[in-house]
C-alpha cells in the first residue's frame, strides 16, 4: 500500500514502496458454528499493529492502531497531545514499516522537542484507557483554552450526519472492529472521515487530515461526529484542535461534560436515530440555567 502524500502541508512524507505499510484489513479462515446456513469460511478482519511516534529520533509513544492514514495520525496526535502548537512546527514525516510494527519518524521544531523531553512521558497502549504510563496526576487533565463559540447544530443536521455515518466507515462495515470520526458541515453532510481500531486514533487522524488540508479554517462551520463514547480525552482532543462541537453516538463522562463546559464547547451524546442529548453548549458556559 502506498501512503497518500498529496496535499501534504506542512510536512513532507516519505514511504518506501519496497517496504510499504500493510493493508488495514486482511482475510482469515474461520469456522462458523450454528445459526448461519452456508456461512462463508473466510472473514475480513481489521489489522492492529504497533505504531511508534518518534520525534527528532526519540521514541515518545507506541500506539496500537490501524496502518492507514498515518501522516494524518502523525499531525493529529502531535497537535491534540499539545506536542505542537501549530501544524507548521512539524517539518517532515517519514513512515518506516518494519517486522515489529511501524515507526513514524517526525522532525519537529526545537522548542517543541525541548518541551517534549521535559514531560518525560511514556504512553504505551493508549488505545484502551488513554492514560497508561502517564507520569503524574498533573499530566492527566491539561488546561484547555476557550474554543471559539460555534452555533449548536440543528437537530436535523445531527440526525442527517448520524444517518450517513455508516457509509463513511468501510472498514467497520467489512470488519465490525473499527471506530469512525467524521467532520460534518452545518447541514449535517459528512465532508471528511477517518477510521481506526482505536477511537482516540480515529479522531487524531481526522484532526490531522483537516489541518493538513484546511489549516486554521479546518474546524469552522461544522461539528465532529464520533462513533464512540465521549470520554474527557475525546473532548480535550477536539478542543485542542479548535473544534467547537463534538457529537458522540454513546454517552459522555461527567469529566468530559465539565471539560466541554469549561472550554465553551457544544457537547452532544447518545446521538441515536430520532434522539440525541445536549450536555453542554457554548452559549451557556456557566450552566446556570437548564440546557
C-alpha positions as CSV (number, residue, x, y, z in Angstrom):
1,X,0.0,0.0,0.0
2,X,1.3,3.4,-1.0
3,X,0.5,6.1,1.6
4,X,-1.4,9.1,0.3
5,X,1.0,12.0,0.1
6,X,-0.8,14.6,-2.0
7,X,-1.9,18.0,-0.4
8,X,0.5,17.4,2.5
9,X,1.0,20.6,4.5
10,X,3.3,21.4,6.1
11,X,5.4,18.3,6.5
12,X,6.8,16.1,3.8
13,X,6.1,12.4,4.0
14,X,8.3,9.5,2.8
15,X,7.4,5.9,2.4
16,X,9.4,3.2,0.5
17,X,7.3,1.2,-2.0
18,X,9.5,-1.8,-1.3
19,X,8.8,-1.6,2.4
20,X,5.2,-0.3,2.4
21,X,2.8,-0.4,5.3
22,X,0.4,-3.4,5.4
23,X,-3.2,-3.0,4.4
24,X,-5.6,-2.1,7.2
25,X,-7.7,-5.2,6.7
26,X,-7.0,-8.8,5.9
27,X,-8.8,-12.1,5.2
28,X,-8.7,-15.1,7.6
29,X,-10.1,-18.6,7.6
30,X,-13.0,-19.1,10.1
31,X,-15.3,-21.9,11.1
32,X,-18.8,-20.7,11.9
33,X,-20.9,-22.9,14.3
34,X,-24.6,-22.5,14.5
35,X,-27.2,-20.0,13.4
36,X,-25.9,-19.3,9.9
37,X,-26.8,-21.6,7.0
38,X,-23.9,-21.9,4.5
39,X,-21.8,-19.3,6.3
40,X,-18.5,-18.4,4.4
41,X,-15.3,-19.9,5.5
42,X,-13.4,-16.7,5.2
43,X,-13.8,-13.4,7.2
44,X,-12.4,-9.9,6.9
45,X,-10.7,-8.7,10.0
46,X,-9.1,-5.4,10.9
47,X,-5.3,-5.2,11.3
48,X,-4.0,-3.7,14.6
49,X,-0.3,-3.0,14.8
50,X,2.2,-1.1,17.0
51,X,2.8,2.4,15.7
52,X,5.7,4.2,17.3
53,X,5.6,8.0,17.5
54,X,9.3,9.2,17.1
55,X,10.2,12.8,17.5
56,X,13.7,14.0,16.4
57,X,15.0,10.5,16.8
58,X,13.5,9.8,20.3
59,X,10.5,7.4,20.7
60,X,7.7,9.1,22.6
61,X,4.7,6.7,22.4
62,X,3.6,3.4,21.0
63,X,0.0,3.2,19.8
64,X,-2.0,0.2,18.7
65,X,-3.5,1.4,15.5
66,X,-4.8,0.7,12.0
67,X,-1.9,1.0,9.5
68,X,-3.6,3.6,7.3
69,X,-3.7,7.5,7.1
70,X,-0.6,7.6,9.2
71,X,0.5,11.0,8.0
72,X,-2.8,12.3,9.3
73,X,-2.2,10.4,12.5
74,X,1.2,12.0,12.9
75,X,0.0,15.6,12.7
76,X,-3.3,15.0,14.6
77,X,-1.7,13.2,17.5
78,X,1.1,15.8,17.8
79,X,-1.5,18.6,17.8
80,X,-4.1,17.1,20.1
81,X,-1.4,16.0,22.6
82,X,0.0,19.5,22.8
83,X,3.4,18.5,21.4
84,X,2.9,21.0,18.7
85,X,1.1,24.4,18.9
86,X,0.9,24.9,15.2
87,X,1.0,22.5,12.2
88,X,4.0,24.3,10.7
89,X,6.1,23.1,13.6
90,X,6.1,19.6,12.0
91,X,8.8,19.8,9.4
92,X,8.8,16.3,8.0
93,X,7.2,12.8,8.4
94,X,8.8,9.5,7.4
95,X,6.7,6.3,7.6
96,X,9.0,3.3,8.3
97,X,7.3,-0.1,8.3
98,X,9.3,-2.9,10.0
99,X,8.8,-6.5,11.2
100,X,7.6,-5.4,14.6
101,X,5.4,-2.5,13.5
102,X,5.7,0.9,12.0
103,X,7.7,3.9,13.1
104,X,6.5,7.4,12.3
105,X,9.7,9.5,12.4
106,X,8.9,13.2,12.7
107,X,11.2,16.2,12.6
108,X,9.7,18.9,14.8
109,X,10.7,22.4,15.9
110,X,13.4,22.6,18.5
111,X,11.3,24.4,21.2
112,X,8.6,21.8,20.8
113,X,11.1,19.0,21.2
114,X,12.6,20.6,24.3
115,X,9.1,20.8,25.9
116,X,8.5,17.2,25.0
117,X,11.7,16.0,26.6
118,X,10.7,17.8,29.8
119,X,7.4,15.9,30.0
120,X,9.2,12.5,30.3
121,X,6.1,10.7,29.4
122,X,5.7,7.1,28.2
123,X,2.1,6.5,27.0
124,X,2.4,3.0,25.6
125,X,-1.0,1.4,25.0
126,X,-3.3,4.4,24.7
127,X,-5.9,2.7,22.6
128,X,-7.7,1.4,25.6
129,X,-7.7,3.9,28.5
130,X,-5.6,6.7,27.1
131,X,-3.5,7.1,30.4
132,X,-1.2,4.1,30.6
133,X,2.2,5.3,31.6
134,X,1.2,8.9,32.3
135,X,3.8,10.1,34.8
136,X,1.7,12.1,37.3
137,X,-1.9,13.2,38.0
138,X,-1.0,16.7,36.9
139,X,-0.4,15.4,33.3
140,X,-3.9,13.8,33.1
141,X,-6.2,16.9,32.5
142,X,-4.4,19.6,30.6
143,X,-5.6,23.1,30.9
144,X,-7.6,24.0,27.8
145,X,-8.1,27.4,26.3
146,X,-11.6,28.6,25.3
147,X,-12.9,27.3,22.0
148,X,-14.3,29.9,19.6
149,X,-18.1,29.8,20.1
150,X,-19.9,27.7,17.5
151,X,-23.7,27.6,17.0
152,X,-25.4,24.4,18.2
153,X,-26.1,22.2,15.2
154,X,-29.7,21.8,14.4
155,X,-31.5,18.6,15.3
156,X,-31.9,17.9,11.6
157,X,-28.2,18.3,10.9
158,X,-27.2,15.9,13.8
159,X,-29.7,13.3,12.5
160,X,-28.6,13.6,8.9
161,X,-24.9,13.1,9.9
162,X,-25.8,10.2,12.1
163,X,-27.8,8.5,9.3
164,X,-24.9,8.7,6.8
165,X,-22.0,7.8,9.2
166,X,-22.0,4.1,8.2
167,X,-21.5,5.0,4.6
168,X,-18.2,6.6,5.6
169,X,-17.0,3.6,7.6
170,X,-16.0,1.0,5.0
171,X,-13.6,-0.8,7.4
172,X,-16.3,-1.0,10.0
173,X,-18.7,-2.4,7.5
174,X,-16.2,-5.1,6.5
175,X,-14.8,-6.0,9.9
176,X,-17.1,-4.6,12.7
177,X,-13.9,-3.7,14.6
178,X,-13.2,0.0,13.9
179,X,-14.3,3.4,15.2
180,X,-15.0,6.4,13.0
181,X,-14.6,10.1,13.3
182,X,-16.2,12.5,10.8
183,X,-16.3,16.2,10.2
184,X,-19.8,17.4,9.2
185,X,-20.8,20.7,7.8
186,X,-23.6,22.9,9.2
187,X,-26.2,20.9,7.2
188,X,-25.0,17.6,8.6
189,X,-23.3,16.4,5.4
190,X,-20.2,14.4,6.2
191,X,-17.3,16.0,4.3
192,X,-14.4,14.0,5.7
193,X,-13.9,10.9,7.8
194,X,-11.3,8.6,9.2
195,X,-11.3,5.1,10.8
196,X,-9.1,3.2,13.2
197,X,-9.3,0.4,15.6
198,X,-8.8,3.0,18.4
199,X,-11.4,5.7,18.9
200,X,-8.7,8.2,20.0
201,X,-6.7,7.3,16.9
202,X,-9.6,7.8,14.6
203,X,-10.2,11.3,16.0
204,X,-6.5,12.2,15.8
205,X,-6.5,11.1,12.1
206,X,-9.5,13.3,11.4
207,X,-7.8,16.2,13.1
208,X,-4.6,15.7,11.1
209,X,-6.5,15.4,7.9
210,X,-8.4,18.6,8.4
211,X,-5.4,20.6,9.5
212,X,-3.3,19.4,6.6
213,X,-5.9,20.4,4.0
214,X,-7.5,23.5,5.6
215,X,-5.1,24.9,8.1
216,X,-6.7,27.3,10.6
217,X,-10.0,27.0,8.8
218,X,-10.2,23.3,9.5
219,X,-12.9,23.4,12.2
220,X,-15.2,26.3,11.2
221,X,-18.9,25.9,10.5
222,X,-19.5,22.3,11.4
223,X,-19.1,19.6,14.0
224,X,-17.2,16.4,14.8
225,X,-19.1,13.2,15.0
226,X,-17.6,10.1,16.6
227,X,-18.8,6.5,16.7
228,X,-17.9,6.0,20.4
229,X,-18.5,7.4,23.8
230,X,-17.3,10.9,24.6
231,X,-14.5,10.5,27.2
232,X,-12.8,13.5,28.6
233,X,-9.8,12.9,26.3
234,X,-12.0,13.0,23.2
235,X,-13.3,16.4,24.4
236,X,-9.7,17.5,25.1
237,X,-8.5,16.5,21.6
238,X,-11.5,18.3,20.0
239,X,-11.0,21.4,22.0
240,X,-7.2,21.4,21.4
241,X,-7.8,21.3,17.7
242,X,-10.4,24.1,17.8
243,X,-13.5,22.0,17.1
244,X,-16.3,23.8,18.9
245,X,-18.9,20.9,18.7
246,X,-18.5,17.2,19.4
247,X,-21.3,14.7,18.8
248,X,-20.9,11.2,20.1
249,X,-23.2,8.2,19.4
250,X,-22.7,7.0,23.0
251,X,-22.5,8.6,26.5
252,X,-20.2,11.3,27.7
253,X,-18.5,11.0,31.1
254,X,-19.0,13.6,33.8
255,X,-15.4,14.8,33.4
256,X,-16.0,15.2,29.7
257,X,-19.0,17.3,30.3
258,X,-17.1,19.5,32.8
259,X,-14.2,19.9,30.3
260,X,-16.6,20.8,27.5
261,X,-18.3,23.4,29.6
262,X,-15.1,25.0,30.7
263,X,-13.8,25.3,27.2
264,X,-17.1,26.6,25.8
265,X,-17.8,23.6,23.6
266,X,-21.1,22.2,22.4
267,X,-21.3,18.5,23.6
268,X,-23.9,16.1,22.4
269,X,-24.2,12.5,23.4
270,X,-26.4,9.4,22.8
271,X,-26.8,10.5,19.2
272,X,-29.2,7.8,18.0
273,X,-31.9,7.8,15.3
274,X,-34.6,10.2,16.2
275,X,-32.9,11.3,19.5
276,X,-29.8,13.0,21.0
277,X,-28.9,14.7,24.3
278,X,-27.3,18.1,24.7
279,X,-24.8,18.1,27.7
280,X,-23.0,21.4,27.1
281,X,-23.5,24.4,24.9
282,X,-21.2,27.3,24.1
283,X,-23.9,29.9,24.7
284,X,-24.5,28.6,28.3
285,X,-21.0,28.2,29.7
286,X,-22.0,28.9,33.3
287,X,-24.7,26.3,33.1
288,X,-26.8,28.4,35.5
289,X,-30.0,27.5,33.6
290,X,-31.3,24.3,32.1
291,X,-29.9,23.4,28.7
